[in-house]
C-alpha cells in the first residue's frame, strides 16, 4: 500500500492533483486504520493510464469515460482531428520562426501579410531595416526578405537594358491623352520608370511634366532622353516614393499613373493622390483587371499570389466613384502594349544563362511569360480617365 504522498512521487503529480482526482472519482483510495488513504499498484497503473489519455488530448471527464467503459471511437476521432489542426498551426509557427532566422523562405508569409494587412506589412519591413524603396520591391517582386538582395540583383540584370518595364503602347497613351479636355498645365507622371510615357506627353502637349520614381537610375534615363529630344525645360525629375509624395495640395492639373498604382494598392492610391489634383483636374490610371467572369484556375492561382487585389473593371469603377472621381472613359490596352513588353523580355531571357542566376527571379519571370502566353485575354490592363469631382 502507498500513502498519497508516496503515490504522488511515484506518478510525478502533486498531492492536491490526486485529491482532485479522488473528488472526480477518477481515483478511489482505501481509508486505512490509521486514518491515512492507501493506494495499491493497481491505482498507480490507473493514474499512469489516465496520464496517457490526457496526453492524447482528452479532458478528465473523457478520460473517465474511457477508463470505465469501451473506447468511444467517435470521440477519439474528434480529438485526433483537433490535434492535427493544432500540429499544423504549430508547424506553421515553427516555419515562420525558422524563416525569420533565415533558415528557409518567407515567401508564403509575406504573401499572406500582403493580402491581410498591406500597410502594416510595409511598416514592419521598414522596421527590419529596409528602405521604403527596398520594402516596396520586396512586397511586389522578391516576396522573400531572406533572398531579396540577390533576387533584385538578378531582376535588375534582366531588365537593365529594356525600355519598357511593363505593358505599354504609345497609341494607348495618346488615346487616353486625346480623351483629356486639356492640352496644357502641370502633369505628374507617377512611377515614370525610364520615361517612355513622360517623353510622349511632353511631345504631344504643352504640359510641364514632373516625372516621379524611386529609382535614381530610371530618372537618369528620363533626363538623358529629355536632353536628346530637347525637352529638358519641360520635364523635371523627382526621386521620391509614390506613397508619400513631396507636393502641396492641388498642385497638378493631371496625375498620370500607368502600371504603377498596384504597388500601393489602387484604392489607397485613389485616396492618397486625390488631394494633389486641382478641383476638376484629372487622373489617368491603369490597372490589371479580369476581362472574363470565368477565368482559368491556373490564371486565378497565379494572380492570387502575385496581385491578390486584382478585380474587374466594374469593381474598380465603383471604387473610383466612391473615392470622388467621375469616370470620363476607360478602355482595354491593346495587344501591342503587351507585345512591346513581352517580345524584348523573351528575347533577353533567351540570351541569358540560367546558371548565372542564383535566385528565383528568372524562374518567376519565365512563369509569368507562360501565364501570359496561355491566358492573356482573360485579363488585361485597363486605362481609366477620371475627373476629380472636388
ZATI-459112 format. One record per residue (C-alpha): x negated, y, z; residue in one letter; residue number from 0. Coordinates in Angstrom, 2 decimals. Layout:
+---------+---------+---------+------+-----+
|    east |   north |      up | type | seq |
+---------+---------+---------+------+-----+
|       X |       Y |       Z |    A | NUM |
...
+---------+---------+---------+------+-----+
END
This chain:
+---------+---------+---------+------+-----+
|    east |   north |      up | type | seq |
+---------+---------+---------+------+-----+
|    0.00 |    0.00 |    0.00 |    X |   0 |
|   -1.10 |    3.56 |   -0.75 |    X |   1 |
|   -0.19 |    6.71 |    1.09 |    X |   2 |
|    0.96 |    9.59 |   -1.09 |    X |   3 |
|   -2.41 |   11.35 |   -0.84 |    X |   4 |
|   -4.15 |    8.17 |   -2.00 |    X |   5 |
|   -1.71 |    7.77 |   -4.89 |    X |   6 |
|   -2.28 |   11.38 |   -5.88 |    X |   7 |
|   -6.04 |   10.79 |   -6.01 |    X |   8 |
|   -5.61 |    7.58 |   -7.99 |    X |   9 |
|   -3.45 |    9.13 |  -10.73 |    X |  10 |
|   -5.01 |   12.62 |  -10.74 |    X |  11 |
|   -1.87 |   14.52 |   -9.68 |    X |  12 |
|   -1.13 |   16.74 |   -6.73 |    X |  13 |
|    0.86 |   15.60 |   -3.72 |    X |  14 |
|    3.55 |   18.20 |   -4.45 |    X |  15 |
|    3.94 |   16.86 |   -8.01 |    X |  16 |
|    4.52 |   13.34 |   -6.71 |    X |  17 |
|    7.07 |   14.62 |   -4.18 |    X |  18 |
|    8.84 |   16.37 |   -7.06 |    X |  19 |
|    8.87 |   13.07 |   -8.99 |    X |  20 |
|   10.49 |   11.44 |   -5.98 |    X |  21 |
|   13.10 |   14.16 |   -5.87 |    X |  22 |
|   13.95 |   13.41 |   -9.51 |    X |  23 |
|   13.98 |    9.67 |   -8.68 |    X |  24 |
|   11.14 |    9.03 |  -11.12 |    X |  25 |
|    9.22 |    7.51 |   -8.23 |    X |  26 |
|   10.51 |    5.74 |   -5.15 |    X |  27 |
|    8.20 |    5.20 |   -2.20 |    X |  28 |
|    8.81 |    2.95 |    0.79 |    X |  29 |
|    9.10 |    4.55 |    4.22 |    X |  30 |
|    6.59 |    2.75 |    6.48 |    X |  31 |
|    6.96 |    2.11 |   10.22 |    X |  32 |
|    4.51 |    4.92 |   10.96 |    X |  33 |
|    6.72 |    7.39 |    9.06 |    X |  34 |
|    4.46 |    7.75 |    6.02 |    X |  35 |
|    5.58 |    6.93 |    2.49 |    X |  36 |
|    3.94 |    3.89 |    0.99 |    X |  37 |
|    3.34 |    3.05 |   -2.68 |    X |  38 |
|    2.28 |   -0.12 |   -4.45 |    X |  39 |
|    0.21 |   -0.85 |   -7.56 |    X |  40 |
|    3.49 |   -1.04 |   -9.42 |    X |  41 |
|    4.12 |    2.61 |   -8.51 |    X |  42 |
|    0.61 |    3.51 |   -9.69 |    X |  43 |
|    1.30 |    1.92 |  -13.05 |    X |  44 |
|    4.72 |    3.58 |  -13.29 |    X |  45 |
|    3.15 |    7.02 |  -12.75 |    X |  46 |
|    0.46 |    6.31 |  -15.36 |    X |  47 |
|    3.11 |    5.22 |  -17.86 |    X |  48 |
|    5.03 |    8.38 |  -17.04 |    X |  49 |
|    1.91 |   10.44 |  -17.78 |    X |  50 |
|    1.51 |    8.76 |  -21.18 |    X |  51 |
|    5.13 |    9.51 |  -22.07 |    X |  52 |
|    4.66 |   13.14 |  -21.08 |    X |  53 |
|    1.55 |   13.29 |  -23.26 |    X |  54 |
|    3.86 |   12.29 |  -26.14 |    X |  55 |
|    5.83 |   15.48 |  -25.59 |    X |  56 |
|    8.78 |   14.05 |  -23.63 |    X |  57 |
|   10.42 |   16.01 |  -20.85 |    X |  58 |
|   10.64 |   14.43 |  -17.38 |    X |  59 |
|   14.32 |   13.67 |  -17.96 |    X |  60 |
|   13.48 |   11.99 |  -21.26 |    X |  61 |
|   10.65 |   10.08 |  -19.60 |    X |  62 |
|   13.05 |    8.74 |  -17.02 |    X |  63 |
|   15.42 |    7.55 |  -19.73 |    X |  64 |
|   12.55 |    5.69 |  -21.43 |    X |  65 |
|   11.44 |    4.12 |  -18.14 |    X |  66 |
|   14.90 |    3.00 |  -17.09 |    X |  67 |
|   16.33 |    1.83 |  -20.43 |    X |  68 |
|   15.43 |    0.89 |  -24.00 |    X |  69 |
|   13.49 |    3.40 |  -26.12 |    X |  70 |
|   15.71 |    5.98 |  -27.78 |    X |  71 |
|   14.23 |    5.92 |  -31.32 |    X |  72 |
|   16.16 |    8.99 |  -32.47 |    X |  73 |
|   14.83 |   10.99 |  -29.52 |    X |  74 |
|   11.25 |    9.89 |  -30.24 |    X |  75 |
|   11.61 |   10.75 |  -33.93 |    X |  76 |
|   12.78 |   14.23 |  -32.98 |    X |  77 |
|    9.80 |   14.64 |  -30.67 |    X |  78 |
|    7.47 |   13.35 |  -33.39 |    X |  79 |
|    8.76 |   15.98 |  -35.82 |    X |  80 |
|    8.28 |   18.71 |  -33.23 |    X |  81 |
|    4.72 |   17.54 |  -32.59 |    X |  82 |
|    3.97 |   17.51 |  -36.33 |    X |  83 |
|    5.16 |   21.12 |  -36.56 |    X |  84 |
|    3.03 |   22.11 |  -33.58 |    X |  85 |
|   -0.02 |   20.37 |  -35.05 |    X |  86 |
|    0.49 |   22.20 |  -38.36 |    X |  87 |
|    0.63 |   25.52 |  -36.51 |    X |  88 |
|   -2.49 |   24.68 |  -34.53 |    X |  89 |
|   -4.32 |   23.66 |  -37.70 |    X |  90 |
|   -3.29 |   26.92 |  -39.35 |    X |  91 |
|   -4.59 |   28.83 |  -36.33 |    X |  92 |
|   -7.84 |   26.87 |  -36.45 |    X |  93 |
|   -8.24 |   27.57 |  -40.17 |    X |  94 |
|   -7.76 |   31.29 |  -39.56 |    X |  95 |
|  -10.36 |   31.38 |  -36.78 |    X |  96 |
|  -12.88 |   29.44 |  -38.86 |    X |  97 |
|  -12.19 |   31.75 |  -41.81 |    X |  98 |
|  -12.82 |   34.81 |  -39.68 |    X |  99 |
|  -16.15 |   33.24 |  -38.74 |    X | 100 |
|  -16.98 |   32.88 |  -42.44 |    X | 101 |
|  -16.69 |   29.07 |  -42.48 |    X | 102 |
|  -14.06 |   28.90 |  -45.24 |    X | 103 |
|  -11.82 |   31.03 |  -47.46 |    X | 104 |
|   -9.42 |   33.63 |  -46.06 |    X | 105 |
|   -7.56 |   33.97 |  -49.37 |    X | 106 |
|   -4.32 |   32.38 |  -48.19 |    X | 107 |
|   -4.25 |   34.52 |  -45.04 |    X | 108 |
|   -4.93 |   37.74 |  -46.96 |    X | 109 |
|   -2.13 |   36.92 |  -49.40 |    X | 110 |
|    0.26 |   36.23 |  -46.54 |    X | 111 |
|   -0.65 |   39.50 |  -44.81 |    X | 112 |
|   -0.38 |   41.47 |  -48.05 |    X | 113 |
|    3.13 |   40.14 |  -48.58 |    X | 114 |
|    4.33 |   40.63 |  -44.99 |    X | 115 |
|    2.56 |   43.85 |  -43.90 |    X | 116 |
|    0.52 |   45.54 |  -46.67 |    X | 117 |
|   -0.13 |   48.82 |  -44.83 |    X | 118 |
|   -1.24 |   47.07 |  -41.64 |    X | 119 |
|   -3.38 |   44.75 |  -43.76 |    X | 120 |
|   -5.19 |   47.69 |  -45.36 |    X | 121 |
|   -5.73 |   49.36 |  -41.98 |    X | 122 |
|   -7.10 |   46.13 |  -40.50 |    X | 123 |
|   -9.53 |   45.64 |  -43.39 |    X | 124 |
|  -10.88 |   49.15 |  -42.91 |    X | 125 |
|  -11.40 |   48.44 |  -39.21 |    X | 126 |
|  -13.55 |   45.46 |  -40.24 |    X | 127 |
|  -15.98 |   47.88 |  -41.88 |    X | 128 |
|  -14.67 |   48.02 |  -45.46 |    X | 129 |
|  -14.31 |   51.42 |  -47.09 |    X | 130 |
|  -10.85 |   52.19 |  -48.45 |    X | 131 |
|  -12.10 |   51.54 |  -51.98 |    X | 132 |
|  -13.51 |   48.14 |  -50.93 |    X | 133 |
|  -10.37 |   47.27 |  -48.97 |    X | 134 |
|   -8.06 |   48.08 |  -51.88 |    X | 135 |
|  -10.17 |   45.98 |  -54.20 |    X | 136 |
|  -10.23 |   43.15 |  -51.70 |    X | 137 |
|   -6.43 |   43.22 |  -51.40 |    X | 138 |
|   -5.86 |   43.00 |  -55.14 |    X | 139 |
|   -8.95 |   41.32 |  -56.61 |    X | 140 |
|  -11.13 |   39.08 |  -54.44 |    X | 141 |
|   -8.44 |   38.45 |  -51.79 |    X | 142 |
|  -11.10 |   36.97 |  -49.52 |    X | 143 |
|  -13.36 |   39.14 |  -47.41 |    X | 144 |
|  -15.85 |   36.26 |  -46.96 |    X | 145 |
|  -16.78 |   36.31 |  -50.64 |    X | 146 |
|  -15.74 |   39.86 |  -51.55 |    X | 147 |
|  -19.20 |   41.27 |  -52.24 |    X | 148 |
|  -20.21 |   38.56 |  -54.73 |    X | 149 |
|  -16.72 |   38.46 |  -56.26 |    X | 150 |
|  -16.79 |   42.19 |  -57.00 |    X | 151 |
|  -20.32 |   41.97 |  -58.42 |    X | 152 |
|  -19.15 |   39.24 |  -60.80 |    X | 153 |
|  -15.91 |   41.09 |  -61.63 |    X | 154 |
|  -17.74 |   44.31 |  -62.50 |    X | 155 |
|  -20.24 |   42.38 |  -64.64 |    X | 156 |
|  -17.32 |   41.01 |  -66.67 |    X | 157 |
|  -15.55 |   44.36 |  -67.14 |    X | 158 |
|  -18.62 |   46.60 |  -67.27 |    X | 159 |
|  -18.58 |   47.43 |  -70.99 |    X | 160 |
|  -14.84 |   47.01 |  -71.65 |    X | 161 |
|  -12.96 |   50.20 |  -72.46 |    X | 162 |
|   -9.58 |   49.18 |  -71.05 |    X | 163 |
|   -9.20 |   47.71 |  -67.59 |    X | 164 |
|   -5.59 |   46.71 |  -68.19 |    X | 165 |
|   -2.93 |   46.55 |  -70.93 |    X | 166 |
|   -2.51 |   49.95 |  -72.63 |    X | 167 |
|   -1.93 |   51.41 |  -76.07 |    X | 168 |
|   -2.28 |   54.94 |  -77.42 |    X | 169 |
|    1.07 |   54.67 |  -79.21 |    X | 170 |
|    2.84 |   53.69 |  -75.97 |    X | 171 |
|    1.27 |   56.57 |  -74.06 |    X | 172 |
|    2.16 |   59.00 |  -76.86 |    X | 173 |
|    5.72 |   57.68 |  -76.89 |    X | 174 |
|    6.02 |   58.49 |  -73.18 |    X | 175 |
|    4.40 |   61.89 |  -73.80 |    X | 176 |
|    6.96 |   62.69 |  -76.50 |    X | 177 |
|    9.76 |   61.96 |  -74.05 |    X | 178 |
|    8.45 |   64.69 |  -71.73 |    X | 179 |
|   10.16 |   68.03 |  -72.43 |    X | 180 |
|    6.94 |   69.96 |  -71.64 |    X | 181 |
|    3.61 |   70.14 |  -73.52 |    X | 182 |
|    1.55 |   72.21 |  -71.09 |    X | 183 |
|    0.85 |   72.50 |  -67.38 |    X | 184 |
|   -1.09 |   70.69 |  -64.70 |    X | 185 |
|   -1.30 |   66.89 |  -65.01 |    X | 186 |
|   -2.74 |   64.43 |  -62.50 |    X | 187 |
|   -3.86 |   61.10 |  -64.02 |    X | 188 |
|   -3.84 |   58.69 |  -61.07 |    X | 189 |
|   -6.21 |   55.73 |  -61.26 |    X | 190 |
|   -7.62 |   57.04 |  -64.52 |    X | 191 |
|  -10.20 |   54.26 |  -64.98 |    X | 192 |
|  -12.59 |   55.16 |  -67.79 |    X | 193 |
|  -10.30 |   57.91 |  -69.04 |    X | 194 |
|   -8.58 |   56.39 |  -72.08 |    X | 195 |
|   -5.23 |   57.98 |  -71.25 |    X | 196 |
|   -6.87 |   61.11 |  -69.80 |    X | 197 |
|   -8.56 |   61.85 |  -73.13 |    X | 198 |
|   -5.40 |   61.08 |  -75.08 |    X | 199 |
|   -3.32 |   63.53 |  -73.01 |    X | 200 |
|   -5.96 |   66.23 |  -73.40 |    X | 201 |
|   -5.95 |   65.77 |  -77.17 |    X | 202 |
|   -2.18 |   65.87 |  -77.60 |    X | 203 |
|   -1.04 |   68.76 |  -75.47 |    X | 204 |
|   -2.07 |   71.97 |  -73.77 |    X | 205 |
|   -2.40 |   70.30 |  -70.39 |    X | 206 |
|   -5.16 |   70.70 |  -67.87 |    X | 207 |
|   -5.76 |   67.22 |  -66.53 |    X | 208 |
|   -7.14 |   66.18 |  -63.17 |    X | 209 |
|   -8.46 |   62.63 |  -63.52 |    X | 210 |
|   -8.49 |   60.80 |  -60.18 |    X | 211 |
|  -10.21 |   57.50 |  -59.43 |    X | 212 |
|  -12.13 |   56.00 |  -56.51 |    X | 213 |
|  -14.87 |   54.61 |  -58.76 |    X | 214 |
|  -17.73 |   57.02 |  -59.46 |    X | 215 |
|  -18.89 |   55.05 |  -62.49 |    X | 216 |
|  -15.45 |   55.29 |  -64.08 |    X | 217 |
|  -15.42 |   59.04 |  -63.50 |    X | 218 |
|  -18.85 |   59.40 |  -65.10 |    X | 219 |
|  -17.39 |   57.70 |  -68.19 |    X | 220 |
|  -14.49 |   60.18 |  -68.17 |    X | 221 |
|  -16.89 |   63.13 |  -68.03 |    X | 222 |
|  -19.07 |   61.75 |  -70.84 |    X | 223 |
|  -16.05 |   61.20 |  -73.08 |    X | 224 |
|  -14.73 |   64.68 |  -72.30 |    X | 225 |
|  -18.04 |   66.25 |  -73.34 |    X | 226 |
|  -18.22 |   64.14 |  -76.51 |    X | 227 |
|  -14.74 |   65.34 |  -77.53 |    X | 228 |
|  -15.24 |   68.97 |  -76.47 |    X | 229 |
|  -12.59 |   68.60 |  -73.76 |    X | 230 |
|  -14.67 |   69.23 |  -70.64 |    X | 231 |
|  -12.83 |   72.54 |  -69.99 |    X | 232 |
|   -9.51 |   70.65 |  -69.97 |    X | 233 |
|  -10.49 |   67.72 |  -67.75 |    X | 234 |
|  -11.55 |   67.78 |  -64.08 |    X | 235 |
|  -12.55 |   64.57 |  -62.32 |    X | 236 |
|  -11.86 |   63.91 |  -58.64 |    X | 237 |
|  -13.19 |   60.94 |  -56.67 |    X | 238 |
|  -10.51 |   60.05 |  -54.13 |    X | 239 |
|   -8.05 |   57.35 |  -53.13 |    X | 240 |
|   -4.56 |   57.35 |  -54.57 |    X | 241 |
|   -3.28 |   56.58 |  -51.07 |    X | 242 |
|   -4.48 |   59.94 |  -49.66 |    X | 243 |
|   -4.93 |   62.46 |  -52.47 |    X | 244 |
|   -6.50 |   65.82 |  -51.52 |    X | 245 |
|   -3.99 |   68.15 |  -53.19 |    X | 246 |
|   -1.48 |   70.69 |  -51.92 |    X | 247 |
|    2.23 |   70.10 |  -52.29 |    X | 248 |
|    3.90 |   70.77 |  -55.65 |    X | 249 |
|    0.52 |   71.19 |  -57.30 |    X | 250 |
|    1.32 |   69.33 |  -60.53 |    X | 251 |
|    3.86 |   69.55 |  -63.33 |    X | 252 |
|    3.26 |   65.89 |  -64.24 |    X | 253 |
|    1.87 |   62.87 |  -62.43 |    X | 254 |
|    0.72 |   60.12 |  -64.81 |    X | 255 |
|    0.09 |   56.60 |  -63.46 |    X | 256 |
|   -0.31 |   53.81 |  -65.99 |    X | 257 |
|   -1.03 |   50.44 |  -64.42 |    X | 258 |
|   -2.15 |   51.81 |  -61.06 |    X | 259 |
|    0.85 |   52.20 |  -58.73 |    X | 260 |
|    0.95 |   48.48 |  -57.92 |    X | 261 |
|   -2.29 |   48.88 |  -55.94 |    X | 262 |
|   -0.47 |   50.68 |  -53.13 |    X | 263 |
|    3.00 |   49.39 |  -53.99 |    X | 264 |
|    5.47 |   51.16 |  -56.29 |    X | 265 |
|    7.93 |   52.11 |  -53.53 |    X | 266 |
|    5.11 |   53.53 |  -51.41 |    X | 267 |
|    3.70 |   55.39 |  -54.42 |    X | 268 |
|    7.06 |   56.99 |  -55.20 |    X | 269 |
|    7.33 |   58.20 |  -51.61 |    X | 270 |
|    3.73 |   59.41 |  -51.21 |    X | 271 |
|    3.33 |   61.03 |  -54.63 |    X | 272 |
|    6.66 |   62.85 |  -54.90 |    X | 273 |
|    5.62 |   65.86 |  -52.73 |    X | 274 |
|    2.75 |   66.61 |  -55.16 |    X | 275 |
|    5.18 |   67.15 |  -58.06 |    X | 276 |
|    6.84 |   70.51 |  -58.68 |    X | 277 |
|   10.63 |   70.66 |  -58.40 |    X | 278 |
|   11.94 |   69.41 |  -61.75 |    X | 279 |
|    8.46 |   68.13 |  -62.58 |    X | 280 |
|    7.78 |   64.67 |  -63.96 |    X | 281 |
|    6.29 |   61.30 |  -63.11 |    X | 282 |
|    5.21 |   58.83 |  -65.79 |    X | 283 |
|    4.59 |   55.45 |  -64.22 |    X | 284 |
|    4.19 |   51.89 |  -65.49 |    X | 285 |
|    4.74 |   48.63 |  -63.67 |    X | 286 |
|    4.66 |   44.92 |  -64.44 |    X | 287 |
|    8.23 |   43.60 |  -64.38 |    X | 288 |
|   10.15 |   40.46 |  -65.18 |    X | 289 |
|   11.84 |   40.58 |  -68.58 |    X | 290 |
|   13.93 |   37.45 |  -68.05 |    X | 291 |
|   16.22 |   36.22 |  -65.29 |    X | 292 |
|   14.84 |   32.67 |  -65.57 |    X | 293 |
|   11.03 |   32.79 |  -65.80 |    X | 294 |
|    8.95 |   29.59 |  -65.86 |    X | 295 |
|    7.94 |   28.29 |  -62.45 |    X | 296 |
|    4.23 |   28.39 |  -63.27 |    X | 297 |
|    4.51 |   32.09 |  -64.09 |    X | 298 |
|    6.53 |   32.74 |  -60.93 |    X | 299 |
|    3.93 |   30.94 |  -58.79 |    X | 300 |
|    1.06 |   32.86 |  -60.39 |    X | 301 |
|    2.61 |   36.30 |  -59.88 |    X | 302 |
|    3.84 |   35.43 |  -56.41 |    X | 303 |
|    0.18 |   35.04 |  -55.48 |    X | 304 |
|   -1.15 |   37.97 |  -57.49 |    X | 305 |
|    1.69 |   40.52 |  -57.39 |    X | 306 |
|    4.29 |   39.44 |  -54.79 |    X | 307 |
|    6.14 |   42.77 |  -55.12 |    X | 308 |
|    6.87 |   42.19 |  -58.82 |    X | 309 |
|   10.55 |   42.60 |  -59.69 |    X | 310 |
|   12.86 |   43.59 |  -62.55 |    X | 311 |
|   13.27 |   46.96 |  -64.28 |    X | 312 |
|   16.77 |   47.19 |  -62.82 |    X | 313 |
|   15.44 |   46.90 |  -59.28 |    X | 314 |
|   12.63 |   49.40 |  -59.93 |    X | 315 |
|   15.11 |   51.92 |  -61.36 |    X | 316 |
|   17.24 |   51.54 |  -58.25 |    X | 317 |
|   14.19 |   52.24 |  -56.07 |    X | 318 |
|   13.24 |   55.26 |  -58.21 |    X | 319 |
|   16.70 |   56.80 |  -57.86 |    X | 320 |
|   16.69 |   56.17 |  -54.12 |    X | 321 |
|   13.33 |   57.96 |  -53.94 |    X | 322 |
|   14.85 |   61.09 |  -55.53 |    X | 323 |
|   13.95 |   60.66 |  -59.20 |    X | 324 |
|   16.09 |   60.78 |  -62.31 |    X | 325 |
|   15.17 |   58.15 |  -64.90 |    X | 326 |
|   14.91 |   60.01 |  -68.21 |    X | 327 |
|   13.86 |   56.98 |  -70.23 |    X | 328 |
|   11.96 |   53.71 |  -69.99 |    X | 329 |
|   10.65 |   51.09 |  -72.41 |    X | 330 |
|    8.57 |   47.90 |  -72.52 |    X | 331 |
|    4.98 |   48.42 |  -73.58 |    X | 332 |
|    4.10 |   46.95 |  -76.97 |    X | 333 |
|    2.34 |   43.70 |  -77.79 |    X | 334 |
|   -0.54 |   45.87 |  -79.00 |    X | 335 |
|   -1.15 |   47.10 |  -75.46 |    X | 336 |
|   -1.83 |   43.50 |  -74.40 |    X | 337 |
|   -3.97 |   42.83 |  -77.47 |    X | 338 |
|   -6.08 |   45.91 |  -76.65 |    X | 339 |
|   -6.76 |   44.44 |  -73.21 |    X | 340 |
|   -6.93 |   40.69 |  -73.78 |    X | 341 |
|   -8.90 |   40.41 |  -77.03 |    X | 342 |
|  -12.03 |   42.24 |  -75.78 |    X | 343 |
|  -11.75 |   40.41 |  -72.46 |    X | 344 |
|  -11.52 |   37.00 |  -74.15 |    X | 345 |
|  -14.47 |   37.84 |  -76.38 |    X | 346 |
|  -16.50 |   38.87 |  -73.35 |    X | 347 |
|  -15.60 |   35.71 |  -71.43 |    X | 348 |
|  -16.66 |   33.57 |  -74.41 |    X | 349 |
|  -20.13 |   35.15 |  -74.32 |    X | 350 |
|  -20.70 |   34.58 |  -70.61 |    X | 351 |
|  -22.40 |   31.66 |  -68.94 |    X | 352 |
|  -20.17 |   30.43 |  -66.12 |    X | 353 |
|  -23.20 |   29.22 |  -64.17 |    X | 354 |
|  -24.26 |   32.81 |  -63.54 |    X | 355 |
|  -21.06 |   33.46 |  -61.56 |    X | 356 |
|  -21.02 |   32.03 |  -58.07 |    X | 357 |
|  -17.65 |   33.47 |  -57.00 |    X | 358 |
|  -14.17 |   32.64 |  -58.30 |    X | 359 |
|  -13.98 |   35.83 |  -60.38 |    X | 360 |
|  -14.43 |   34.28 |  -63.83 |    X | 361 |
|  -12.16 |   31.32 |  -62.96 |    X | 362 |
|   -9.44 |   33.72 |  -61.79 |    X | 363 |
|   -9.68 |   35.78 |  -64.99 |    X | 364 |
|   -9.54 |   32.64 |  -67.14 |    X | 365 |
|   -6.44 |   31.52 |  -65.25 |    X | 366 |
|   -4.83 |   34.93 |  -65.79 |    X | 367 |
|   -5.53 |   34.71 |  -69.53 |    X | 368 |
|   -3.99 |   31.22 |  -69.55 |    X | 369 |
|   -0.81 |   32.55 |  -67.93 |    X | 370 |
|   -0.59 |   35.42 |  -70.44 |    X | 371 |
|   -1.06 |   33.04 |  -73.37 |    X | 372 |
|    1.79 |   30.82 |  -72.20 |    X | 373 |
|    4.29 |   33.21 |  -70.64 |    X | 374 |
|    3.72 |   36.77 |  -71.86 |    X | 375 |
|    7.16 |   37.98 |  -72.93 |    X | 376 |
|    8.81 |   36.61 |  -69.81 |    X | 377 |
|    7.17 |   39.62 |  -68.15 |    X | 378 |
|    5.53 |   42.80 |  -69.38 |    X | 379 |
|    4.64 |   46.36 |  -68.47 |    X | 380 |
|    7.49 |   48.85 |  -68.41 |    X | 381 |
|    6.79 |   52.57 |  -68.82 |    X | 382 |
|    9.17 |   54.85 |  -66.91 |    X | 383 |
|    9.51 |   58.61 |  -67.47 |    X | 384 |
|   11.03 |   60.17 |  -64.34 |    X | 385 |
|   12.14 |   63.64 |  -63.34 |    X | 386 |
|   11.68 |   64.91 |  -59.79 |    X | 387 |
|   15.12 |   65.98 |  -58.57 |    X | 388 |
|   13.53 |   68.05 |  -55.81 |    X | 389 |
+---------+---------+---------+------+-----+
END
